[in-house]
Amino acid sequence: MHVMGVDMGFGYTKATNGHQFQVFKSVVGEAVSIQFADTLLPEQVPVARPPRHFEFGDERVFVGELAERQSRGRGFTLDPTLFIQQYAKTLALAAIAPYVEDGEPVRLVTGLPIGFFRKQKDELVTLLQNRHSLTIIDHDGKATPRQVYIERVRVVPQPFGSLFNLMLDDAGKVVTQRFATEKVGVIDIGFRTCDYTMADHTRYSERGSASSDSGMSMAYAAIANVLREQSGVSVEVYRLYEATQRGTIKIRGKRYDVKVLFDRAMTQLATRVAAEVNRLWADDWDIDTIILTGGGGAALAPHLQSLVEGEVLPLPPGRDARLNNVFGYWKFGRHIWAE
């Protein structure tokens, strides 16, 4: 029996079995026949990459960067209902399949944003908790049939993953008592949503928990609007992540500076997030600690920390904040299924 954590985000899908992990964009595309699959120059040191090509019955798909690079028809959505109905199962199985043996039982912990949790929790469990037949196509074109048996599914409010990650060790045992005995707020800045939740001595606070649309996609959409005005091209928001890391993007041979646009968008988003959380937690003046997390947490931290009322824990340097929730899910799975 394997315990796995999987985080199907609107921007990125993340998965870990505690020993290995992967991150890929939550993009699904039709699989096409690639005439020339090699790189133009062979790699000096081969890089082990998880598969991105799968068959589900008669449906053949690419996921992640392979879909972004090769598929003519690409699927990507920020609509929560459409995401669950059309993409969540494919993304979850693509994330899990490389790490499990054929038919081996998997116990899975995943999460949903606060605003969608009540409505979509049972639907997600029904969708995933089953035996799933698929075929993995590796980078050399070799097809391997695989049955992914998801024996149990536990869905938790998404921001709790980061709290579990700080509170629990790799065996699922509580090692940091302060997060178990204090009143802790979590600000989880994802791609589509920003989630706020509060745990008072590990007890979930309904009053202090909410979701909003203040995710990173709002900032990327603002950048995309300016680029469309300047270049005449509508750049998909999921293609702006690398551009904001570089500070520039090349569109039809012309390079555009996005650093100033990104800083401006981050300042505006931070102001919005701070206003939301300070209003939501206005009566919780006795909060001990605030955790800032999520894929957008690192990018927004310099703009946000001084605006939030309370002690905000600094993000650990050199760590991918996108993985905080998924490693917390895995640790929580180890905790509840310790036997």
Secondary structure, DSSP 4 states (H G I P E B T S, - for coil): -EEEEEEE-SSEEEEE-SS-EEEEES-EEE----S--S-SS--SSPPP----EEEETTEEEEEHHHHHHH-SSEE----HHHIIIIIHHHHHHHHHGGGS-TT-EEEEEEEE-HHHHHHHHHHHHHHHSSEEEEEEE-TT--EEEEEEEEEEEEEEETTHHHHHHHHB-TTS-B--THHHHSEEEEEEE-SS-EEEEEEETTEE-STT-EEES-SHHHHHHHHHHHHHHHHS----GGGSHHHHHHTEEEETTEEEE-HHHHHHHHHHHHHHHHHHHHHHTTT-TT--EEEEESTTHHHHHHHHTTTSSS-EEPPPTT--GGGHHHHHHHHHHHHHT--
